[in-house]
Structures are given as structure tokens and as C-alpha cells.
Amino acid sequence: MSANEDEDTFDEDEKPAPIFRRGVPSNRHSSISRLSTAIRRSLRLTSRSSSVRLSREKEDSEWESLRKKDAYPRFTKNSDTHVGASSVPSRIEEIRDNSRLNRKDAVKKIVRKAEWPIRHEVRKELWRVLCQSKDYDSSKSLYRTELEETVRSGTKSHQPQFLSEEGVVINNFNLNEQGAVRLLRLLTVIEHLRPEISSAPMLYPLCALMLHYLEDEDVFACVQHLLVSKGYLMTSPVQWAASSHTILALVKKHKAHAYAMLKRQVGTADDAILVKTMRDWLSWIFKGLPFTHVVRVVDCYLVEGQKFIIRAAIAIVYIWAKSLKNRPHDDMHGKSQDERIEAVKLELASTAQQLQVSTETFIQTAVRIRNLQSSTITRLQAQFENKVREDVNRRQSQKRALPRRARHLFTQPFSSAIVDQDAAAEIMSALPPRLQLATPQLLFRLSNDGASFTHLWSKIDLAEQTLLLIKTTTGEKFGAYCSSSWAERNDRRERSKSKYFGTGESFVWVLEEELELPIIYGWVGNNNEHPDACPQMFMAAGDKLLVIGSGDGDAIRISEELTHGMSSACQTFGSPALVHSRSFDIHELEVFDVLTGS
């Protein structure tokens, strides 16, 4: 790579971006205009003439009218994304020729400056051309063969294990039912053929996005190309854990004002704390940005790799900082540091979701990060990956040095997608001794079985006692041992006075973040001279309700769907809230049958 390869320059005649986002209500135009203008001025971008903007808006209006008449076909049967007429040149042959001659810089400049709308017919071919390699056709053939074998064997599609890892973005960009089925099938094939992938936080939304424009066999061939190409996809938990540190370091280096705003809002200059605000950076892009923007980000990503996704993340932080310019300095007054961190995380996510600049301005904001070189990103990422590994090794050493709960296990710990074997063994060692003789068996996993209470009860009602494990979308982990069958929720008449059931063997637990070991909260009556006087609200349930531990608040409460819950301090177990904020969104939930070993 040459020293100047990553330096970003523009031709004098380059068309600048429009000030307004299409479809934005008129009463928001003034604030959008001010922010967009401020960003364009800071980047020294000229304003697009009103005639160009009006011409594009007229084109949009005409296309929308024709689309309603179904005058244009869909790109694929996976979604309702239609092909549409556009005056923007395709330049696909130019891209194809430069790609064939390995002129990557030329392709990069074309794609960066292009203003293809999401309906442009170039999208029938663009991503296939950008992912072309000598193995492209053989990859398509491999996919068809694997798919035929899957259908012939009757194997059901399931959510791959790598989608349960931290940082995974789940967003299918409104694929239709056929598209959603093909997406799951595609990911299942990828997992089977690439078992070395232990974490792939970007794979789900990337495949979903591609299915809007390509058939699943082409998407598979594109993914195969990205997996074998250096610098495109993170495929290990260590890479993902290090990435937020890399983003923060690059913001600090290239966007000093934004970094200063982060310090002000969080109230610290400690990068170990500030990095927590960056944890959801991939979600900003693939779950937050408008469809129009994320499609253009992927255009550039397929040429430039992970570097452009990082550019997009830094651009969001920069736009967020710009939007706070006139906010009072004391707007975080009275908030704890954890509350400040959560507030900033929400603001960054909101900045992406309610982006107040056009697609072209956003791409140029990402591009105009001067002197951001691939070598710098690679060096920082490697540095932070080493740090993550050192931290993991340190925690493992501390774990081994800790005095442990006396273990009476005569079997292997259960295997979970939420906790490791050490944590599983610690949880099992808190069970009554008679229940430590057999390995708990998985009954239900949210990512495989869906978010239906009806399905949950059908899977777990026959178990006499269960272990419940939850991982939130923010990475917090907690759960409970439930000493009675959940089927007892149907025996309300026999209990006459109380909706609660269960026994004092029940407990709740929360995973300590630093050492990743569970803290157990047993029934308060176990250490009380008058246990009968202690609260005994262990379990409660309804058709669409699950409660564990009550008294002034519920330790775990999930209602309506298995996607959201609440946790409060609880008198029955003497436990604090098991999550930092009272509410939580569920990323993964597992229920295990605790066997007696008989």
C-alpha cells in the first residue's frame, strides 16, 4: 500500500450532497438545514444547486407514482424493493473493467462519488461485480449442493450459534416471509461450511441487506469472498471486543472535538470508561441508519473493507458531537457515571436513527476523515486484541486464585450459549446436592425456538425444576434456579390464597462482569431464625407472564413476549436489581431441565 493510498481528495467538479433528506417533515427542515450546513462547511463541501435538488425530487415523485402502479419489477422475490428509473449513470462497465485490471483505487473513487439510489438498476449487478473472484461460480455451486443435501436430509434451519455472541446485530431490513426463510437457510449453510466462525456480528444484517438485491446463492458467494479476503469480516469474539477500543482511539486521533464532547458528557477522560459508549457502534450502522444510507455504506465497504464501516461509525460520532454544539454544558448534571454512559449510548443510537443529513453528505463525512490509513487501523486493532487477550488471561488467573464454592459435581457442567463452563459449574454447585449428579439438559433457547410464551411453556412444563439464563442486548447476564415445575401456574385453586409457588431451594444469580463468575442470592429464610416470617414469593406465572422472586419488586419479570423484562430489588432473595437499569431487552434466553440423577 502506498503512503498516499488512503488520503482522501475530491475533484473540483464533484457534485456535493443535497442539504435535506428526502421524506423529512417540513417542520424539521430548518434544524436539519442548520446541522447539515454546519457539517458541510466544516468539511469544506459546496452546496448543491436548488435546480439539481428539485430535479432529483421530481424524479423521486415520478418513480413513486409508477411504483404504486407496479410498473417496475422487484430486484428479487425476497423483498418489496423495486427497480426504478434513474438519471444517475450506472458506470458498471467502468467498474468491471477497473476491477479486472486490479485498479482498486479507481473503483474506490467511482463508488465513493456515485449517487446511485436504492432502486437503481445497477444494483442488479453491483455487489456481485464488487465481490467477483475466481471462486465465485464454484461458491454458488457449493451452496446449491449443500442446500439440496439439507433439503434431502430433512434438516431444519436454525439460528446459527455464532449469532448468539455479543455484538451481533439482528435486523433483516424488512425482508418478506420468503426472504426471512432464505436468510435463515443461508446462515445455516454458512455455519455448516465454516465451523471456524465463532463470532460474526455483521453477518446477519449484511446477508439480509444483500438479499434485497441478490439471490441467496449469490449472497453466499459474496460472503465466501469476504471471509477469505483480509480486513472484511470479524469472525472471533476477541476481534469484536477490541473493535470498540479501536473506534474510540480513532475518534480521539481524528475527531478531537467529538472526543472532547465525549469526555464532557460522560464526565471523565478515562478511555477505559469512555469506550463503553462505543460498544454498540455496529448497531448504529446496521440497525440505526436509514436504508438509503446503509446501502451506500455497503457499496463502499465491498471495495474498502472494514475500514469503511469504521469510517461510518466515526462519522456518526462526529455528527452527534456537532448536534450538541448549542446544548448547555450542565445537561448531565446530577446523573451518575453509569447514567451518563447510558445517556450517551442512547444519543449516539438516536443520531443514527434520526440522521439529519443526506446520504451523499453522510458518505462524504465518512470519506473526509483525513489521513485515516488502513495501517493505523490494523495496528490499533492488533494492539487492542492483545490487550483483550491479556485481560482474559488475567481474569482466568484471578478465577483460579479465588476461593471457590465447595463443589459436589459428579458430572459435566451444562453447555450454554450464555455462560462459560466455569460459570456453569459454579451455578450447578449452588444447586441442592441431589441435583448435582446429572448434567442439566437444554429445553428451550430463544434464538432457536422463538419469542412465544406458548412455545416456551410447551417446552418446559414437564420439567420438575429448571435453570433459567438470560443475556441482555447490553451483554449483562443473570438468571435463576426455579425449584418447582412451571406447570404449577395452572394449579391456582389448590394454592387458594397466593399466586406464588416454589420452595426455598430457589435462587437468583447475576454474573460478575470482571471475573465472569455468578453471584448467588438464595432465599433470605435460609439464614433466618424465623424462616416462616420471611417472604416466600419464589415463582409466579400466567399465559404471558413469568416472575421469579418478589417483595417490593420482582427480581425477574418478563411479560407479553420473551423480548423484554424488568428487574428490581427483591425481598425474597435479598437481591439488588440484576441489571444496571431496571428494564432490559433480551438477546438470548435459555431454560435447562435440572435432573435428579436417578
Secondary structure, DSSP 8 states (H G I E B T S, - for coil): --TTTT-----TT-----SS-TT--GGGHHHHHHHHHHHHHHTT-----HHHHHHHHHHHHHHHHHHHTT-S-BS-TTS--B-B--SS---HHHHHHHHHTT-HHHHHHHHHH----TTBGGGGTHHHHHT--TTHHHHHHHHHHHHHHHHHHT------GGGGSTT-----TT--HHHHHHHHHHHHHHHHH-TT----TTHHHHHHHHHTTS-HHHHHHHHHHHHHSTTS---SHHHHHHHHHHHHHHHHHH-HHHHHHHHHHHT---HHHHGGGGTTHHHIIIIIS-HHHHHHHHHHHHHHTHHHHHHHHHHHHHHHHHHTTTS-TTTTTT--HHHHHHHHHHHHHHHHHT--S-HHHHHHHHHT-TT--HHHHHHHHHHHHHHHHHHHHHHHHHHHHS--------S-----SSS-HHHHHHHHHTS-GGGSSS--EEEEEHHHH-S-HHHHHHHHTT-SSEEEEEEETTS-EEEEEE-S-GGGGG-HHHHTT-S-B--TT-EEEEEETTTTEEEEEE-GGGG-S-GGGS----EEEETTEEEE--SSS-SEEEESSTTEEE---BTTTTB--SSSSSEEEEEEEEEEE-----
